[in-house]
Amino acid sequence: MTLEDTNHKHGHSHTHHHHAPTIQKINTAFLVGIGLNTVFLIVEFIVGFMQDSLSLISDAGHNATDVFSLLVSLFAFKMMQTKASKQYTYGYKKGTILASLLNAVLLLITVFFIFYEAVSRIGQPVPMHGTVISIVALIGVFINGFSAYLFFKDQKKDINIKGAYLHMVSDAIVSLGVVIGGLLMNYTGWYWLDTVVSIIIGLVILKATWGLFTQSVHLALDGTPEDIDVEEVQKVILAYPEITGVHHIHIWPLSSNENALTAHLVLAGTDLTRYEAIKQSLRHDLLHANIHHVTFELESSSCQETACTDAGQSDGCPQT
């Protein structure tokens, strides 16, 4: 007997979604952030090219990839609203993970070119106007700071919004580093600082990107989401006295912020209708565990020994 709950909002939206950010508000925040940062990165790249400043060009490259990150987050927000079809029964939610993987690959390529150019400049500092560099980077601090402010109130309500917020905050910090480097070059003549700052920017991007890359690959391969502990989920299910066992537990991501679960539940006795009494409560508990879609196969206790033998210890079958 199989029971499927594919509509995680049914009977639950009044409790957990009334604080969700409004679609129009978030769309506006994304569009404003994308527009401002696109204009700025173009200006920053042009000035960096004219001044031969690798730090400005590197920061522009960083901003370009973050604009793409905002587009990915907006795409993910839109995909959450897309209805499923006969061809795509889960909708297009998996596209958010694939887009994140593409984003990570582009960031790694950007880091490679930053390091390549920085190494070629070691020992050959290029004179430049530190004041111009600082002024342009300072504009970036304000633009990224304002963009982060647009997402601040809603960043705790959605993981994609939080990602956009953190990107903008990190951009503001990196731009502030370029400001300081430009001022130091202006007053000391240490033009080699431009190369050092660009390398630091590259390292900052690499550190953030490597985690994004590995996580994206993990999710693309349907790995268990990092914020979910299979053993804890098993404990949540077994907390109900009507359920004496659980095995064949499989948890995987449907998107960057939605997860699914399938499992075999062993019920006390042979009356499988007992599950109806706890169904809503169990759904509620699993939603708190960040699992949105659940599919259970129900078994009576008389099937437990056979099921455990087939499933094996690694599949979450309790010892008897």
C-alpha positions in Angstrom: 0.0 0.0 0.0 1.4 3.4 -1.0 0.6 6.8 0.3 1.9 9.9 -1.3 1.8 13.5 -0.1 3.1 15.7 -3.0 1.4 18.9 -2.0 3.3 20.2 1.0 1.3 23.3 1.3 -2.1 21.7 1.7 -3.4 22.1 5.2 -0.2 23.8 6.3 0.2 27.1 4.5 -1.7 29.0 7.2 0.9 28.1 9.7 4.3 28.3 7.9 3.9 30.5 4.9 2.1 33.6 6.1 5.4 35.3 6.6 6.7 34.4 3.2 8.1 37.4 1.2 5.7 38.9 -1.4 6.4 38.0 -5.0 6.2 41.6 -6.2 8.5 42.9 -3.5 11.2 40.3 -4.1 11.0 40.6 -7.9 11.6 44.4 -7.5 14.5 43.8 -5.2 16.2 41.4 -7.6 15.6 43.6 -10.7 17.0 46.7 -8.9 20.0 44.8 -7.6 20.7 43.3 -11.0 20.3 46.6 -12.8 22.5 48.6 -10.4 25.2 46.0 -10.3 25.2 45.5 -14.1 25.7 49.2 -14.8 28.4 49.4 -12.1 30.4 46.4 -13.3 30.5 47.9 -16.8 31.8 51.2 -15.5 34.2 49.5 -13.2 35.6 47.3 -16.0 36.0 50.3 -18.4 37.8 52.4 -15.7 39.9 49.4 -14.7 40.9 48.8 -18.3 41.8 52.5 -18.8 43.8 52.7 -15.6 45.3 49.2 -16.2 44.1 48.3 -12.7 43.9 44.5 -12.2 42.2 44.9 -8.9 39.3 46.9 -10.5 39.0 44.5 -13.4 39.1 41.6 -10.9 36.3 43.2 -8.8 34.3 43.8 -12.0 34.7 40.2 -12.8 33.5 39.3 -9.3 30.5 41.6 -9.7 29.7 40.1 -13.1 29.5 36.6 -11.6 27.5 37.9 -8.7 25.0 39.5 -11.2 24.7 36.1 -12.6 24.1 34.7 -9.1 21.3 37.2 -8.7 19.8 36.0 -12.0 20.1 32.4 -10.7 18.4 33.3 -7.5 15.6 35.1 -9.4 15.3 32.1 -11.7 15.0 29.9 -8.6 12.3 32.1 -7.1 10.4 32.0 -10.4 10.8 28.2 -10.7 9.2 27.7 -7.3 6.1 29.2 -8.8 6.1 27.0 -11.9 3.4 24.3 -12.0 4.3 20.7 -12.8 3.4 19.1 -16.1 3.0 15.6 -17.5 6.5 15.8 -18.9 8.0 17.4 -15.7 6.0 16.0 -12.8 8.1 17.9 -10.3 8.1 21.1 -12.4 11.4 22.8 -13.3 12.8 23.0 -9.8 15.9 21.0 -10.5 17.0 23.7 -12.8 17.9 25.8 -9.8 20.6 23.3 -8.8 22.0 23.0 -12.4 22.1 26.8 -12.6 24.0 27.0 -9.3 26.5 24.5 -10.7 27.0 26.5 -13.9 27.4 29.6 -11.7 30.2 27.9 -9.7 32.0 26.8 -12.8 32.0 30.3 -14.2 33.3 31.7 -10.9 36.2 29.2 -11.0 37.1 30.2 -14.5 37.1 33.8 -13.4 39.5 33.0 -10.6 41.8 31.2 -13.0 42.1 34.3 -15.2 42.6 36.6 -12.2 45.5 34.5 -10.9 47.0 34.1 -14.4 47.1 37.9 -14.9 48.3 38.6 -11.3 51.2 36.1 -11.7 52.3 37.8 -15.0 52.4 41.1 -13.2 54.6 40.0 -10.3 57.8 42.1 -10.3 56.3 44.5 -12.9 54.0 47.0 -11.1 52.1 49.3 -13.3 51.7 53.0 -12.3 48.1 54.0 -11.8 45.8 56.7 -10.2 45.0 55.3 -6.8 42.4 58.0 -6.2 40.4 57.1 -9.3 40.4 53.4 -8.3 39.3 54.3 -4.7 36.4 56.5 -6.0 35.1 53.8 -8.4 35.4 51.1 -5.7 33.7 53.3 -3.1 30.7 53.6 -5.5 30.6 49.8 -5.5 30.5 49.7 -1.7 27.4 51.9 -1.7 25.7 50.0 -4.6 26.4 46.6 -3.1 25.4 47.8 0.4 22.1 49.2 -0.9 21.4 46.0 -2.8 22.1 44.0 0.3 19.6 46.2 2.2 16.9 45.3 -0.3 17.2 41.7 0.7 17.9 42.2 4.4 14.3 41.9 5.7 13.5 38.7 3.7 16.8 36.9 3.8 15.8 34.7 6.8 12.6 33.6 5.0 14.1 32.0 1.8 17.5 30.4 1.2 17.8 31.9 -2.3 17.1 35.4 -1.0 19.7 34.7 1.8 22.2 33.7 -0.9 21.6 37.0 -2.8 22.0 39.0 0.4 25.3 37.3 1.3 26.7 37.8 -2.2 25.9 41.6 -2.0 27.5 41.9 1.5 30.7 40.0 0.3 30.8 42.3 -2.7 30.7 45.4 -0.5 33.5 44.1 1.6 35.7 43.3 -1.4 35.0 46.7 -2.9 36.0 48.3 0.4 39.3 46.4 0.2 39.9 47.9 -3.3 39.2 51.4 -1.8 41.9 50.9 0.8 44.3 49.5 -1.7 43.8 52.5 -4.0 44.3 55.0 -1.2 47.5 53.2 -0.1 48.8 53.3 -3.7 48.0 57.0 -4.0 49.9 58.0 -0.9 52.8 55.5 -0.9 53.3 54.7 -4.6 53.2 51.0 -3.8 51.7 50.0 -7.1 52.4 46.3 -6.4 49.4 46.5 -4.0 47.1 46.4 -7.0 48.4 42.8 -7.8 48.2 41.8 -4.1 44.6 43.1 -3.8 43.6 41.2 -7.0 45.1 38.0 -5.6 43.2 38.5 -2.3 39.9 39.0 -4.3 40.7 35.8 -6.2 41.2 33.9 -3.0 38.0 35.3 -1.5 36.0 34.2 -4.6 37.8 30.8 -4.6 36.9 30.1 -1.0 33.2 30.9 -1.5 33.0 29.3 -4.9 34.6 25.9 -3.9 31.9 25.4 -1.3 29.2 26.3 -3.9 30.7 24.0 -6.5 31.0 21.0 -4.2 27.5 21.5 -2.8 26.0 22.0 -6.3 27.6 18.7 -7.5 26.4 16.9 -4.4 22.8 18.1 -5.0 22.9 17.5 -8.7 23.8 13.9 -7.9 20.7 13.7 -5.6 22.9 13.6 -2.5 21.2 14.1 0.9 21.0 17.9 1.6 23.6 19.1 4.0 21.1 20.5 6.5 19.2 17.2 6.8 20.4 14.4 9.2 18.9 11.0 8.1 19.1 9.6 11.6 17.3 12.6 13.0 14.5 12.2 10.4 14.3 8.5 11.4 13.9 9.6 15.1 11.1 12.0 14.1 9.2 9.2 12.4 9.8 6.6 15.1 8.6 9.0 17.8 5.1 7.9 17.0 4.1 4.7 18.9 2.0 3.6 15.9 5.2 3.3 13.8 7.4 0.4 14.9 10.0 0.6 12.2 11.2 2.6 9.2 13.5 1.5 6.4 14.4 2.2 2.7 14.8 5.9 3.6 15.8 8.0 0.6 16.1 11.8 0.9 17.0 14.0 -2.1 16.7 17.6 -3.3 13.9 18.7 -5.7 15.5 22.1 -5.9 17.9 24.3 -4.1 15.4 24.8 -1.3 12.9 21.9 -1.5 13.5 18.3 -0.5 11.7 15.0 -0.9 11.6 11.7 1.0 10.5 8.2 0.4 10.4 5.5 3.1 8.8 2.2 4.2 6.9 2.5 7.4 6.1 -0.5 9.6 2.9 0.0 11.6 2.0 -1.7 14.8 -0.5 -4.6 14.1 -2.1 -5.3 10.8 -4.5 -2.4 10.6 -2.9 0.0 8.1 -5.7 2.5 8.5 -4.1 3.5 11.9 -1.8 5.7 9.8 -4.6 8.1 9.1 -4.7 9.2 12.7 -1.1 10.5 12.6 -0.7 11.4 9.0 -1.2 15.2 9.4 1.0 15.4 12.5 3.8 13.4 10.8 3.6 15.6 7.7 3.9 18.7 10.0 7.0 17.3 11.8 8.7 16.4 8.6 8.1 19.9 7.2 9.9 21.3 10.2 12.7 18.9 9.3 12.9 20.7 5.9 11.2 17.9 4.0 8.4 19.1 1.8 7.3 16.1 -0.3 6.9 12.7 1.3 6.0 9.3 -0.1 5.5 6.3 2.3 4.9 2.7 1.6 3.0 1.2 4.6 3.6 -2.3 6.0 2.2 -4.2 8.9 4.5 -5.4 11.7 4.3 -8.9 10.3 6.3 -7.7 7.3 9.1 -6.1 9.4 11.5 -9.0 9.6 11.4 -9.7 5.8 11.6 -5.9 5.0 14.7 -5.5 7.3 16.4 -8.5 5.8 15.9 -7.1 2.3 16.8 -3.5 3.2 19.9 -4.1 5.3 21.2 -2.0 8.2 22.5 0.8 5.9 19.0 1.6 4.7 17.7 2.8 8.1 16.1 -0.5 9.2 16.2 -0.7 13.0 17.7 -3.7 14.7 15.3 -6.1 16.4 
